[in-house]
Amino acid sequence: MSSSKPSLLFDLGNVLLPIDLDKTYQAFAALSDRFSAEEVKELTHSQALWARYESGLQTEEEFRDFLRHSLALNCSDVQFDLAFSALLLDFHPQVYTWLENIAKQYAIYLLSNTSLIHAKQFTQVPLGPQGESLFGLFKKTYFSFDLGMIKPDEKIYHHVLEDLSLKPENLVFFDDNFHNIESAKRVGIDGVLINPSCSLQQIDSYLLQLCS
């Protein structure tokens, strides 16, 4: 790590925004003519059903039709979007003030595997004192569906580093997924595996150590 302060790269889900994937699996199962929530979960993971959409390789319409076919869903677009977004919980209390304080000391960025359907929702949540979105605090945000690639593909980290003209040793990455952290480390980035149950406190502790 260089003597100057590093830049900070945050994941979103289960770091700044709590999520519960089981809620979406259950919601899809309720709309399915064939599959239970556990089966929806297994199919989603084993066949990487969201990967093309989160990589920006499917439109919303294509993704809905693809999942309707893959999971035997019988639903309208509105019902689909509600089920798919059931995983999005409420932001951490005071997360805006917390991140605002960090942004006064560090250059902060966001890198998230996500979709347009979800981004339309979480980017509109008013969290600041004047109803500001959290995302205005970042110097830049990177969403997988815009980039055409998803974590843990190492290419995504190389893209961020090149775009920001940063050396890997000058970037710290916070993510709750082990594979994402490991691939970032292979690129040379200081990756910190986050425990979703205490994410903000864990990051605070890390930054305190960084300054000591």
N, C-alpha and C positions, 0 to 999 in steps of 0.2 A: 504493500500500500504506500502510495506516495505521501509526503509530508503535508501536502495541501488537502483540503477536505474533498472526499470523493463525492461524486454524484450518486443519487439514490434512485433506484428503479423498483417500483412497486407492482406486484401483481394486484388484482382487484378482488376476485372471489375468495372468501375465507381469509383475506388479509385486511382489507378495508371494508368490504361488504360481505356480511355473513350470508352463506347460501346453504341450502339443504336439497341435494339432488334427489333424495328419496321422495320429496314432495312432488317433483315432476314425474318420476316413475309411477307414483300412485295415481296422479292425475291422468296420465296417459292410459294407465290400466283401466281406469273408470270409463274411458272412451273407446277402449279396445273390445272388439268382438271375440278375441281369442286369447290374449295374454294377461297374465297376472303381473303385479308390480315387480316381483322378483324376476320374472321372465323378461319384462321390458328392460330392467336394469342389465341383465345378462346380455341381451341382444344389443343394447346400446353400446356396451363396452366391447364385446367380442367382435362386433361388426363395425365399430367406430362410426356409428350412424350420424353423429353430428359433425364429424371431421371436415367433410367437404363444405358444409355450410359455414362453419366457423373459419374455414380458410378462404371464404369468399368465392367458392367455386360453384355455388348454387344460389339462385335467387330465392326470395322468400317463398314464392309460389312453388318452385321446384322442390324446396326442402319440405314444405307442408305435404305435397303430393307423395314425395319419397317416403316420409315417415308414415303417412296414412297407409301406404302399401306395405311397408316393412313391419308395422305394428298393428295392422288391421284396425285402424282408427276410423270411427264413424263420427265426424264432427265438422262443424263450420270453421272458417278461418278464425273467427273470434274465439271460439272454444279451444281451438288448437293453441293460439297465442297465450291464452290464459293458463292452459296446462303446461306449456313449455316454459312459461315464466314463473310458475309456482315455486321454483327453487330460489327465487330472489327474495331474501328476507329484508329486514330494515337495516339501514346503515348503523354502525356503532354510534351510540350517543356521543355527542361532542367531537365526532371525527373531523368535522370541518375546522374547528378551532385547533385541534391537535395537529392536523396536517398544515394548517396555516402557520403555526409556530415553527414547524420543521422547515417549511419553505423559506423562512426568514434566514435560516442558517445553511441550507443545502440547496443545490439545484435538484429538483425532483421531477421524475418522469413516471409514466405508467405503461406497463406492457401486459395485456390481457388476452387470453384466448376467450373470445366471446362472439356473439352474433348480432346482426342488425336488429333483430326482434328484441333482444335483451337490451342492447345499447339505447334504443329508443326510449326505454323505460328508465334505466338507472341514471342516464345523463340528464334527465329532466327533474330529478328529485331535488327540491329546494332544501339546502342544508345550511347555507350561510345566513348571517344576521339580516341580510336584505333579500333572502330567498335565493342566494347564489347556488349554482351547482358546484359540487366538489371538484369537478374536472377543470374548472378555470384556475385552480391553484397549481396545476402541473405546467411545467414549461413546454411539455409536449406529451401527447398520449398516442400510444400504439395499440391498435386493435387488430387482432388476427384477421378478421374478415376484410380489413382494408389492405393488409400486407400480402395476402395470398399465401400465408404460411402460418403454422401454429407451433407453439412449444410442445415438446422439447426439441424440435428441429434446431440444430445449432445455427442454421442460416439466419434464424430470426434474431439471434443475439449479435451476429456479425452485422446484420442490417442496422440494428440500433446503434452499435458502436460507430459504424461508418457514418451514419446519418448525423450523429452528435459529435463526430470528430473526437471521440474519446478512446483512450487506451483501456483495455479490459481491467487493468489493475486500479483504474480510477473510477470504477463503478461497483456499487454494492446492490445486489438484487435480492428482494424479499419475495418468497413464494411458498405456498403451502404444499406444493407437489414435489416429492423427492426426485422424480425423473427430470423435472424442469430445472431444479437446482443443480443436479449432477451434470446436465448438459451445459449449463451456464459456467460451471467450474471448469469443464473441459476447454471452454473458450478462454479461460483465464479470469473470469469475473468472480468476485467474492460473493458467493451465494449463501444466503441464510435461510434455512428451512424453518418455516413459521408453523407454530402450533395455533390452529384457529381459535382455540378456547381462550387464548391470552395474547392475541397477535399484537395489539398496540403496546401492551406492557413489554412484550418481548423485544419489539423494535426500539422502545425507549431505553431498555437495558443495553442493547447493542450500541446505540448511539452514545450512551454515557461512557461505555468502555472505549469507544472510538476517540472520545475527547480526552480521556484520562492519560 
